[in-house]
Amino acid sequence: MGATIEQLGGETVELLQQMIRNQCVNDGTPESGHEHRTATLLRDEIEQLGIDHELIEVAPGRTSLVARHAGTDPTAPALCLMGHTDVVPASPEGWRHDPFGGEIIVASDGTPEVWGRGAVDMLNLTSSMFVAFREIVRTGKRHPGDLVYFAVADEEEGGALGAKDIVANSWDAVRCDYVLTEYGGTPSVGADGTTVLLTTGEKQAAPFQITVHGTPGHGSMPYATDNALVKAAKIVSRIAEHQADPLIDEMFTERIRSLGLGDDLTARLIDPAAIDDALAELPTDLARNVHSCCHTTFSSNVMRAGRKGNTVPDKATVWVDIRLRPGENKYDAERQLREIIGDDLAPSVDVEAMRPDLPESNPFSSTDTPMWDALADSIRMAYPDAKVIPSLVTGATDARFFRQRGVQAYGAGLLSNKVSLPEFLRRFHGNDERIDIESLQLTTQMWLDVCNRLWH
């Protein structure tokens, strides 16, 4: 006999706390991350189950774990539950509680929440996936298809030391037909009832480096100098002021209508001529998300110039984070960036794609699959009248490596209605990141329900 959902929820809470306390902080350097801490923790649990598993270390300490529970029918589709174990850095001075304490804090409305970096992105899913996987194995249940658990390193820095390498070079270990990962499952309640968004695709990241050239000179005589930093600052200002045209497609329109914002505001948000003004009426965190869902975005995130305080710099570099809409590629990104820079500054500028291997296409997963149906049915176990709709995620996830191989991948999960969508979005990489325990129970149950509905 299996455990109750309350018991499984308690196991998810405990595992999430341990993962938070492991502090697998990925600051972008190869020597950070330390994902071996969580990979070892999970390996010790897996070894007690007696099933096939493997630790894959792409670089020292950057360790991922894969476990496979064999199905009864080799022709049945295999499902992979994939969660990353690394988290972004946190500044303790911005938090009300220890970002790596994994404490259970009761909110003012009486809701118990697990606090800590990664509670939302995405250790809540990584831990609940493992608990559901372990429950299936230890109860002796075997579905027709293989069930794979994949705890992966380095997602927060693009996956080169994790899913990208493993999918390319160790495909047999993670071989599957479907992948479930982040981000999805936030309910929105509007006039038409409850809507739950699941991710079927994501914007493609196309970072570029702009190198601006000038002429060195003495800082005490700045008049009429060819200062590379000044020209770079002009470019940064132009990027910040650039207004890309919105893409109002069917997916975006359905997403806006699901938010319950009222007829007038909804109509203006799906009108290309009115959306820019209408965005200002939304809560800031929701407005940022909505804007990014329908625009190509350009964000100048790093600028470096000069070597000495009394010398006019002859070179400046700007790192621009470009996120492409569906249907765009790296050539579109470079063309738009050069248009923003302008003909007057173009002779002083070199533009370099920082991901020259960016795929030509950015496929989305179909909603016409047994997996989509299983997800929708499982969500309605908790929200009976819910409308489940596809959406895109504005950030990058490891799902893209599987989609490039033709695997159908979805961002999933299931949250309680305790937290609004704007508040939930604010917690991604933000201060006071936390997840309520009811959401952990709902998500753990959903993985079990999905398995039952996919294969039966």
N, C-alpha and C positions, 0 to 999 in steps of 0.2 A: 504494500500500500504506500502511495506517495505522500509527501508532505503537504500540509495545507498551504494556501497562498500566504497566510500570515507567517507561517514558518519560513517559507521561501523568501518572502519579503524581508524577514529578519536576517536571513543569510546574505541577501543582496546588500543590505545596509552594512553588515559587518565587513563584507569583502570590499565594498566601496570605501569604507573608512581606511582599510589597510592600503588600498591603492593610493588614496590621497596622501597618506603618511609616508609612502615610499618615495615621494618627491621626485618623480621621473620628469624633471624639468628640462625641456628642450629649448635651449637659447639660440639654436641655429648653428652651433659649432659641433663638429663630429664627436668631440669628447664629452658633450653634455648628454642629457637624456637618461642615461643609466637605467634603461628599460629592463635590463637583466634582473633588477630587483623584483619587478612584478612578474616577469616571465618565470623566474625561479619559484616564486610563490605559487603560481598557477601550476607549474610542473609538479610541485610536491602534492598538490591536490589531485591532479590527473593520474599520477602514479598509483594512487590508491584505488583507481577505477579499473586499472588493467586494460586500457585501450591504447591504440596506436597514437603516439604523439612525437613531436620533434621540436627541438629548439634550433632556430636559425639565426646565426649571428653574422650580420652583414659587415659590421665593424665592431671593434672591441666595446662591449657593454651595450651595443645597440641590438638587443636580442628580441626576437619574436617567437611566439609559441603557436604551433598548429596541432590540433588534436582531431581525429576522425573517428566517428562512431559509424561503423559500417551498416548499410541498409540490407534488406532482404532481397532486393531486386536490382541487379546490376544495370538494368535498363531505365530505372526510375531516376528522375532528376535529383541532383545533389544540391543541398542548401548550405551555404556558408554564412555563419554569424560572425561578422568582423567588427572588432572594436579596437581603437588604438589605445595605447597605454601611456603615451607621453602627454605632457601638459605644457602650457606656456608659462613663462615666469610670472611671479606675483610679487607686488610690493607690499609688505606687511603693514606699512604705515597707512595704506589706504583702506585697510580692512577693519571691521569691528571685532573680528575674531581671527585666530591664527589660521592663515590660508592653508596650512598643511597639518592642522590639528584633527581634521575629520570629525569634528564635534557634532553632536545632535543638539540643536538649539530650537527651542519652542518659540514660534513667532507670536506676535501680539494677539493674533486671532486664534491661538491654540494649536496651530499647525506645526508638527515636528518636522525639522528639516536637517539634512546633512550638509554641513558647510565645508568648503575647501576647494582649492584650485582643481579643476577637472570634474567637479560634481555635475556640471552641465555638459561640458565639452571634454571628452564624452565618456568619462568613467562610469557614469550612471548606466549607460548602455553596455559597456564592456563588462561590468560586474553582473548585471542582470542577465546578459547572454550566457555568461559562464554558469550561473546558478541554474538557469533553465536547462542548459546542456548537461550539467552534472546530474540534475534530477532525472532526465530521460535515461541516462546511462545507468544510474544506480538503481532505478526501478526495473531495469531489464527490458525496457521497451525498445523495440526496433521498428523503425518506420521503413517503408520500401526503399527510400533513397538514403544516401549517406548524409550525415549531419556533421558539418565541419565547424570547429570553433577556432577562430584566428585572432589572437591577441597580438597586434602589430605595433612595431616601433616606428618612430620618425614621421608620423603623419603631419605633425605641426610644422615640419620644415620641408614638406613636399614629397616625402615618401622615398627618397633616393636610397636611404638606409633601411627601408622597410618594404612596403607593399610593391613599390616600383621594381625593386631588384628581385623580390621573391616571385612575383607574377612572371617576370621575364626569365628567371633562371632556375626557379624551383616550382614550376607550374604543377607538377604531379602532387606536390604536398598540399596545395590549396585548390586543386581542380574541383570545379563546381559548375552548376548551371544557373544558380541564383545566388545573389549576395544581398544581405540586409546589413545596413550600417547606419551612420548618422546622415541627415538630421530629419526628423519628422515626428508627427504625433501630437502637435499642439492643438487642442480644441479651441474653436472660436464660436461663440454663441451670438447669432444675429436673429433678424426677424424671420428668417427661413429655417431656423433651428440650428443644430450643431454641425459645424464643418471641421473636418480634420485634414490637414495637409500632410502629404507624403511626398518625398523628393524622388523625382524620376530623372533628374539631370542637374547639371551645375554649370555656372559660368566658367569659362576657361581663362586661366591666369596667363597673361603674356607680359612679363616684366621687361622693361627696356632700361638701358643706361644711356644717358645723354652726356657726352663729354663736350664741354664748352672751352674753346681756346681763346686766349688773349695774349697780351704782351706784358712782361714783367716791368716793374718800375719801382721807384722809391715811394714809400707810403706817405712821405711828407709833402709830395707834389702830386696830388691826385687829379689835378685839372686835366681834362681831355685824355685821360689814360684809357687804355684798352683793357679794362678790368673784367676778367673772366667771371668773377663772382657776381658782379653787377648784371652782366648779361644772363647768367644762370638764374638770378633772382627774377628777371623779367620773364623768363620762360616758366618758372614756377608759378608766377602770378597769372600768366596766360592759361596754364593748365587748370588752376583753381577757378578761373572765370569761365572756362569753356562749358558750353551747354550742348551736350549731345542730344540728338533727336531721340525721343522715346520709341520703343517698340511695344505697341499695344496689341498683343496677340491673344488668342483664345485662352491660353493658360493663364496669362496675366489677368485678363478680364474676369475669369472665374475666381481667381484668387481674391481680387478686390471685392467682388460681390459677396464673398464668403465672410468678410470682416464685419458685416453688420454696421456700416458707417452711415446709413441713411441714404435715401435716393439721390439727393442733390450732390453730396460729396462724392458718392460712388460714381455718378455720371461724369463729374469733372475729372476724377482720377483715371477714367478710361477714355478721356478725350485728349488726344495728343496736343491740342492747342491750349488746354486748360490745366493739365496735370502739374506743371511746374508751380503754379500759384496754389493749387489745391494741396500740395504736399505740405505747405507751411501750416496747415490746419491740423495735421496729425501730430500725435506725440512724437518727439524727436527720434526715438529709437525705431519706432515703426516707420516713420518717414524715410529714414536712411535705408531701411530694408526694402520698402516699396520702390524707392528711387533706383536702387541697385538692381532690382528685379527687371526693370524695363529699360535701363540705360547702359551703354558702354561707359565704364567709369575709369577715370584717370586720377591717381593719387600720388603726389610727389612725397615720398616718405623718407628719403635720405639725400643729403647734399653735403659734399665735401669740397673744400677749396683752401688754397694757401698753405705755405709751409713756415711762414715767419710773420710776426705781427707788424713789421715795418716794411713789408714788400707787397706791392700790388700783385695779386695772383695771376699767373698766366694759364691756369687750368682749373676748371671746376667740373665736378661730376654730380649728376642728379639721377637717382633711382626712381623710376616711375612704375607704379603697380597698376597695370591695365587689366581690367576684367571684361571679357568679351561676351556679348550677347549670343544666343543661339544663332548659328548660321555664319558667324564671323570667324576669321582666322588671323594668323600672325601678320599677314600682308595687309589686312584691313587695319590692324592695330598700328603698324608702322606708318601707313598712309595718313591716318587721322592724326598721329602724333606729329608728323612733319607739318601738316596743315596748321596745327596749333602753334608750333614753334615759329612759323612765319618765314617769308622769303627774306626779310631784312636780317634775321639772325642765322639763317640756314648756312651761309658760308663759314661761320665760326663753329659749326656744330657737327659732331659725329653721333650717329644714332646706332646703337648696337642691341640686338635682341639677346636677352640673357637666357632665353630658352629656345635656342635655334632648332631643337628637336621637337618643338611643339607639334602635336598631330594636326594634320590638315582638317580633320573633322572632329566634332564634339558630339558623339551620339547620345541620345536620350533613350531611356528604357521605356518599353511599351507598357501600356495599361491593359492590353489584351492578352493577359497571361494568367495561368492558374495561380501564380504567386500573388499577383495584384488582387485577384478575387479572394485568396486566403487572407491577405492583409485586411481587406475591407470587411470581410465577415468577422474577423477576430476583433477589429475595432468596434464593431456593432455589438459585440458581447458586452462591452462596457457602456457604449453610447448607442442605444438601440436604433435611434432615428438619424444617426450621423450620416452626412454626405461626405464621402472620402474623395478628395480631388488631388490631381498631380500638381507639383510645383517644382521650381528650381531652387537650388541653394546658391547664394551669392559667393560663398567661399569654396575653396577646393576641398575635396575629400578623396580618400583612397578608392572610392567606387570607380573613378575614371579609369584606373588601370584595368579593371575587370571589364568595363564597358568597351574599351578598345579591343578586347578579345572576343566581343560578342556576347558576353555574359549580361543577363538582365540584373541590374542592381538598383536597390531602392533605399532611400533614407527613411527609417521607420523608428518606432517607439510609440509610447502612449502615455500622455501626461494627464494629471488631474486638472480640474478646472479651477484650482486654487490660485494660479498665477496667470495673469493676462499675457498675451503674445508680446506686447511691447516690453513688459518687465522681463519676460523670459529671454528675449533677444539681448537685453541690456546685460545679462549675466555672462554671455559668451565673452571670454577673455577679460571680463570686468572685475571690479572689486566686489566683495561679498557674494561670490559665486556659491550657489546652494541649490539643492533639489529637495522637494518634499517627499516624505516616505510613502505617501499614497501613490505618487507617480512611479516610484520604484516597484511597488507591488503590481500596479497596472501593467507596467512594461514587462516584468518577469512573466506574468500570466500570459501576456500577448504572445511572447515567443513560443510558449507551449501550445497555445491555441493555433498559431500559424502552422506549426508542424503537423498538428492533427488535421487541419483543413487542407493543407497542400497535398498530402499523400493519401487522403481517405475520402 
